Amino acid sequence: MPQFLSRNRRLTLEMLPPWAPELNPVEPIWSWLKYGELANFVPDETDVLNKEVLNRLIGLKFDPELLQALWERSGLNFTPMLGFSPDGHRLTLYHEGGEYVWDATPRPEPKK
């Protein structure tokens, strides 16, 4: 793992407890599907259920406001790091005070 992380410096490793649904950002999505979108859906076969779940998840991909709201419901503090600029700055987009802000900080030096 250390070798992989050294080759992929934009990734960081976070240790999580063995069972912590409140730290899993997909939990609000499953809740939205189960208790909202599919609450009264009673298919006769699992293939129909599978197709409907996939269709709803694909539709969610095209609704950025809902996706953002579901992410925020997870309560996780997440700052997406978008990559590095040609001059070596880390490009980050984060939400602050109701608006999105760009940050360009110098690329960290690798640890030796």
MDAnalysis code that builds the backbone (N, CA, C; Angstrom):
import MDAnalysis as mda
import numpy as np

u = mda.Universe.empty(336, n_residues=112, atom_resindex=np.repeat(np.arange(112), 3), trajectory=True)
u.add_TopologyAttr("name", ["N", "CA", "C"] * 112)
u.add_TopologyAttr("resid", np.arange(1, 113))
u.add_TopologyAttr("resname", ["MET", "PRO", "GLN", "PHE", "LEU", "SER", "ARG", "ASN", "ARG", "ARG", "LEU", "THR", "LEU", "GLU", "MET", "LEU", "PRO", "PRO", "TRP", "ALA", "PRO", "GLU", "LEU", "ASN", "PRO", "VAL", "GLU", "PRO", "ILE", "TRP", "SER", "TRP", "LEU", "LYS", "TYR", "GLY", "GLU", "LEU", "ALA", "ASN", "PHE", "VAL", "PRO", "ASP", "GLU", "THR", "ASP", "VAL", "LEU", "ASN", "LYS", "GLU", "VAL", "LEU", "ASN", "ARG", "LEU", "ILE", "GLY", "LEU", "LYS", "PHE", "ASP", "PRO", "GLU", "LEU", "LEU", "GLN", "ALA", "LEU", "TRP", "GLU", "ARG", "SER", "GLY", "LEU", "ASN", "PHE", "THR", "PRO", "MET", "LEU", "GLY", "PHE", "SER", "PRO", "ASP", "GLY", "HIS", "ARG", "LEU", "THR", "LEU", "TYR", "HIS", "GLU", "GLY", "GLY", "GLU", "TYR", "VAL", "TRP", "ASP", "ALA", "THR", "PRO", "ARG", "PRO", "GLU", "PRO", "LYS", "LYS"])
u.atoms.positions = np.array([
    [0.809, -1.195, 0.000],
    [0.000, 0.000, 0.000],
    [0.856, 1.264, 0.000],
    [1.932, 1.355, 0.787],
    [2.743, 2.579, 0.764],
    [3.299, 2.893, -0.629],
    [3.681, 1.873, -1.373],
    [4.198, 2.108, -2.726],
    [3.103, 2.673, -3.627],
    [1.910, 2.108, -3.529],
    [0.788, 2.590, -4.334],
    [0.486, 4.052, -4.003],
    [0.452, 4.378, -2.706],
    [0.168, 5.753, -2.300],
    [1.270, 6.715, -2.732],
    [2.509, 6.263, -2.744],
    [3.594, 7.149, -3.185],
    [3.507, 7.432, -4.683],
    [2.958, 6.500, -5.446],
    [2.776, 6.721, -6.892],
    [1.514, 7.539, -7.187],
    [0.602, 7.574, -6.261],
    [-0.682, 8.266, -6.433],
    [-0.840, 9.283, -5.314],
    [-0.086, 10.362, -5.403],
    [-0.003, 11.317, -4.301],
    [-1.292, 12.063, -4.018],
    [-2.241, 12.030, -4.937],
    [-3.495, 12.721, -4.670],
    [-4.408, 11.921, -3.751],
    [-4.068, 10.648, -3.501],
    [-4.870, 9.799, -2.626],
    [-4.316, 9.809, -1.216],
    [-5.227, 9.739, -0.257],
    [-4.814, 9.582, 1.135],
    [-5.577, 8.403, 1.715],
    [-4.989, 7.771, 2.676],
    [-5.581, 6.620, 3.320],
    [-6.189, 7.055, 4.646],
    [-7.455, 6.715, 4.848],
    [-8.149, 7.045, 6.089],
    [-8.568, 5.754, 6.767],
    [-8.266, 5.633, 8.036],
    [-8.680, 4.458, 8.802],
    [-10.098, 4.703, 9.328],
    [-10.983, 3.744, 9.076],
    [-12.367, 3.847, 9.519],
    [-12.683, 2.707, 10.478],
    [-13.661, 2.898, 11.352],
    [-14.078, 1.797, 12.229],
    [-14.663, 0.659, 11.385],
    [-14.720, -0.551, 11.923],
    [-15.214, -1.691, 11.148],
    [-16.649, -1.514, 10.657],
    [-17.494, -0.871, 11.443],
    [-18.873, -0.652, 11.028],
    [-19.254, 0.765, 11.395],
    [-19.455, 1.602, 10.383],
    [-19.792, 3.000, 10.636],
    [-20.607, 3.553, 9.470],
    [-21.894, 3.233, 9.408],
    [-22.706, 3.726, 8.297],
    [-22.754, 5.248, 8.206],
    [-22.599, 5.927, 9.357],
    [-22.627, 7.393, 9.327],
    [-21.412, 7.974, 8.610],
    [-20.383, 7.166, 8.375],
    [-19.204, 7.627, 7.639],
    [-19.215, 7.170, 6.187],
    [-20.287, 6.519, 5.775],
    [-20.386, 6.009, 4.414],
    [-21.290, 6.946, 3.603],
    [-20.730, 7.669, 2.640],
    [-21.542, 8.655, 1.903],
    [-22.639, 8.043, 1.048],
    [-22.627, 6.742, 0.836],
    [-23.666, 6.133, 0.020],
    [-24.930, 5.826, 0.840],
    [-24.837, 5.829, 2.174],
    [-25.993, 5.520, 3.011],
    [-27.185, 6.446, 2.759],
    [-26.993, 7.776, 2.648],
    [-28.154, 8.627, 2.337],
    [-28.769, 8.308, 0.971],
    [-27.970, 7.839, 0.039],
    [-28.513, 7.480, -1.277],
    [-29.397, 6.253, -1.149],
    [-28.935, 5.231, -0.407],
    [-29.771, 4.042, -0.218],
    [-31.039, 4.405, 0.547],
    [-30.931, 5.287, 1.512],
    [-32.113, 5.718, 2.259],
    [-33.104, 6.433, 1.343],
    [-32.599, 7.323, 0.491],
    [-33.429, 8.042, -0.478],
    [-34.146, 7.065, -1.408],
    [-33.412, 6.042, -1.863],
    [-34.017, 5.043, -2.741],
    [-35.070, 4.216, -2.010],
    [-34.684, 3.673, -0.853],
    [-35.541, 2.724, -0.144],
    [-36.792, 3.376, 0.433],
    [-36.631, 4.508, 1.108],
    [-37.754, 5.120, 1.813],
    [-38.446, 6.235, 1.026],
    [-37.840, 6.645, -0.076],
    [-38.429, 7.702, -0.889],
    [-38.860, 7.201, -2.253],
    [-37.907, 7.026, -3.123],
    [-38.194, 6.686, -4.517],
    [-38.922, 5.354, -4.692],
    [-38.539, 4.346, -3.920],
    [-39.094, 3.006, -4.124],
    [-39.952, 2.529, -2.951],
    [-40.437, 3.464, -2.147],
    [-41.168, 3.094, -0.934],
    [-42.395, 2.231, -1.217],
    [-43.128, 2.515, -2.255],
    [-44.354, 1.761, -2.557],
    [-44.204, 0.913, -3.814],
    [-42.996, 0.668, -4.220],
    [-42.728, -0.114, -5.422],
    [-42.672, -1.594, -5.035],
    [-43.559, -2.404, -5.617],
    [-43.625, -3.828, -5.283],
    [-43.554, -4.637, -6.577],
    [-42.348, -4.903, -7.054],
    [-42.221, -5.671, -8.289],
    [-42.492, -7.160, -8.047],
    [-42.867, -7.827, -9.111],
    [-43.105, -9.270, -9.012],
    [-41.811, -10.071, -9.097],
    [-40.787, -9.486, -9.689],
    [-39.538, -10.217, -9.863],
    [-38.351, -9.323, -9.513],
    [-37.267, -9.959, -9.089],
    [-36.077, -9.197, -8.703],
    [-35.434, -8.509, -9.896],
    [-35.582, -9.044, -11.079],
    [-35.029, -8.384, -12.271],
    [-35.655, -7.006, -12.477],
    [-36.945, -6.904, -12.211],
    [-37.652, -5.628, -12.346],
    [-37.145, -4.641, -11.291],
    [-36.969, -5.129, -10.072],
    [-36.431, -4.278, -9.009],
    [-35.029, -3.800, -9.359],
    [-34.193, -4.704, -9.812],
    [-32.825, -4.353, -10.191],
    [-32.804, -3.279, -11.272],
    [-33.638, -3.437, -12.271],
    [-33.694, -2.469, -13.368],
    [-34.155, -1.102, -12.873],
    [-35.135, -1.100, -11.983],
    [-35.653, 0.164, -11.459],
    [-34.618, 0.868, -10.582],
    [-33.926, 0.122, -9.733],
    [-32.877, 0.707, -8.900],
    [-31.800, 1.321, -9.783],
    [-31.369, 0.589, -10.794],
    [-30.340, 1.115, -11.700],
    [-30.818, 2.368, -12.426],
    [-32.059, 2.355, -12.878],
    [-32.596, 3.544, -13.557],
    [-32.623, 4.759, -12.630],
    [-33.009, 4.560, -11.364],
    [-33.036, 5.680, -10.408],
    [-31.624, 6.185, -10.106],
    [-30.666, 5.266, -9.973],
    [-29.291, 5.684, -9.710],
    [-28.701, 6.424, -10.907],
    [-29.001, 5.961, -12.105],
    [-28.525, 6.659, -13.309],
    [-29.159, 8.041, -13.379],
    [-30.458, 8.127, -13.067],
    [-31.128, 9.428, -13.052],
    [-30.528, 10.379, -12.025],
    [-30.098, 9.842, -10.901],
    [-29.476, 10.661, -9.856],
    [-28.194, 11.308, -10.365],
    [-27.505, 10.612, -11.243],
    [-26.264, 11.141, -11.809],
    [-26.508, 12.466, -12.546],
    [-27.706, 12.639, -13.071],
    [-28.032, 13.837, -13.841],
    [-28.766, 14.901, -13.022],
    [-28.783, 14.739, -11.709],
    [-29.421, 15.711, -10.823],
    [-28.385, 16.173, -9.790],
    [-27.486, 17.092, -10.185],
    [-26.395, 17.473, -9.291],
    [-26.850, 18.100, -7.982],
    [-27.984, 18.822, -7.974],
    [-28.448, 19.427, -6.728],
    [-28.868, 18.364, -5.725],
    [-29.593, 17.348, -6.198],
    [-30.004, 16.270, -5.310],
    [-28.791, 15.477, -4.839],
    [-27.876, 15.217, -5.732],
    [-26.666, 14.488, -5.364],
    [-25.870, 15.252, -4.307],
    [-25.756, 16.562, -4.475],
    [-25.066, 17.403, -3.496],
    [-25.797, 17.355, -2.151],
    [-27.126, 17.429, -2.181],
    [-27.904, 17.390, -0.938],
    [-27.733, 16.056, -0.224],
    [-27.708, 14.974, -0.969],
    [-27.508, 13.663, -0.357],
    [-26.108, 13.552, 0.229],
    [-25.123, 14.113, -0.470],
    [-23.755, 14.095, 0.072],
    [-23.697, 14.879, 1.381],
    [-24.294, 16.065, 1.388],
    [-24.266, 16.906, 2.584],
    [-25.009, 16.251, 3.741],
    [-26.025, 15.460, 3.432],
    [-26.765, 14.750, 4.478],
    [-25.871, 13.739, 5.194],
    [-24.845, 13.251, 4.510],
    [-23.955, 12.282, 5.151],
    [-23.155, 12.923, 6.279],
    [-23.003, 14.250, 6.261],
    [-22.283, 14.935, 7.320],
    [-20.773, 14.812, 7.226],
    [-20.274, 14.231, 6.141],
    [-18.833, 14.080, 5.992],
    [-18.210, 15.373, 5.500],
    [-17.053, 15.674, 6.005],
    [-16.305, 16.836, 5.553],
    [-15.430, 16.374, 4.400],
    [-15.743, 16.812, 3.212],
    [-15.022, 16.353, 2.031],
    [-14.655, 17.547, 1.175],
    [-13.383, 17.640, 0.829],
    [-12.916, 18.674, -0.075],
    [-12.358, 17.992, -1.320],
    [-13.058, 18.084, -2.432],
    [-12.550, 17.409, -3.625],
    [-11.285, 18.067, -4.154],
    [-10.269, 17.274, -4.325],
    [-9.018, 17.746, -4.910],
    [-9.086, 17.386, -6.388],
    [-9.043, 18.385, -7.253],
    [-9.301, 18.170, -8.670],
    [-8.064, 17.832, -9.482],
    [-6.900, 17.943, -8.917],
    [-5.688, 17.614, -9.658],
    [-4.625, 18.669, -9.427],
    [-3.661, 18.670, -10.298],
    [-2.557, 19.623, -10.197],
    [-2.509, 20.495, -11.439],
    [-2.228, 21.756, -11.235],
    [-2.076, 22.676, -12.358],
    [-0.700, 22.456, -12.991],
    [-0.499, 22.944, -14.223],
    [0.807, 22.776, -14.866],
    [1.962, 23.363, -14.065],
    [1.694, 24.396, -13.249],
    [2.780, 24.983, -12.465],
    [2.946, 24.309, -11.098],
    [2.280, 23.154, -10.887],
    [2.506, 22.362, -9.691],
    [1.657, 22.708, -8.500],
    [0.569, 23.442, -8.693],
    [-0.316, 23.769, -7.580],
    [-1.477, 22.781, -7.526],
    [-1.853, 22.439, -6.304],
    [-2.993, 21.559, -6.096],
    [-4.265, 22.378, -6.321],
    [-5.155, 21.915, -7.170],
    [-6.406, 22.622, -7.438],
    [-7.515, 21.975, -6.615],
    [-8.139, 22.760, -5.768],
    [-9.183, 22.258, -4.891],
    [-10.403, 23.155, -5.016],
    [-11.560, 22.538, -5.065],
    [-12.819, 23.269, -5.069],
    [-13.533, 22.921, -3.769],
    [-13.863, 23.914, -2.971],
    [-14.553, 23.624, -1.729],
    [-15.686, 24.609, -1.513],
    [-16.595, 24.250, -0.624],
    [-17.792, 25.030, -0.350],
    [-17.557, 25.834, 0.918],
    [-17.707, 27.142, 0.815],
    [-17.485, 27.996, 1.982],
    [-18.483, 29.138, 1.961],
    [-19.222, 29.264, 3.025],
    [-20.161, 30.373, 3.151],
    [-21.198, 30.441, 2.041],
    [-21.662, 29.276, 1.576],
    [-22.697, 29.250, 0.558],
    [-22.204, 29.360, -0.867],
    [-20.900, 29.389, -1.075],
    [-20.403, 29.443, -2.454],
    [-19.184, 28.548, -2.618],
    [-18.915, 28.200, -3.847],
    [-17.759, 27.366, -4.145],
    [-16.544, 28.244, -4.383],
    [-15.417, 27.843, -3.817],
    [-14.190, 28.635, -3.873],
    [-13.071, 27.761, -4.410],
    [-12.268, 28.320, -5.312],
    [-11.083, 27.624, -5.825],
    [-9.900, 27.910, -4.925],
    [-9.084, 26.913, -4.737],
    [-7.859, 27.084, -3.982],
    [-6.737, 26.457, -4.790],
    [-5.636, 27.141, -4.893],
    [-4.465, 26.606, -5.584],
    [-3.288, 26.683, -4.617],
    [-2.976, 25.563, -3.993],
    [-1.867, 25.524, -3.048],
    [-0.708, 24.754, -3.672],
    [0.500, 25.053, -3.251],
    [1.654, 24.342, -3.815],
    [1.557, 22.838, -3.561],
    [2.027, 22.084, -4.531],
    [2.045, 20.629, -4.411],
    [2.975, 20.231, -3.274],
    [2.516, 19.339, -2.392],
    [3.391, 18.928, -1.291],
    [4.576, 18.097, -1.805],
    [5.672, 18.259, -1.121],
    [6.840, 17.470, -1.479],
    [6.660, 16.038, -0.974],
    [7.095, 15.042, -1.750],
    [6.941, 13.661, -1.272],
    [7.806, 13.418, -0.038],
    [7.266, 12.593, 0.868],
    [8.018, 12.252, 2.084],
    [9.086, 11.228, 1.725],
    [10.260, 11.408, 2.335],
    [11.371, 10.491, 2.028],
    [11.600, 9.539, 3.143],
])
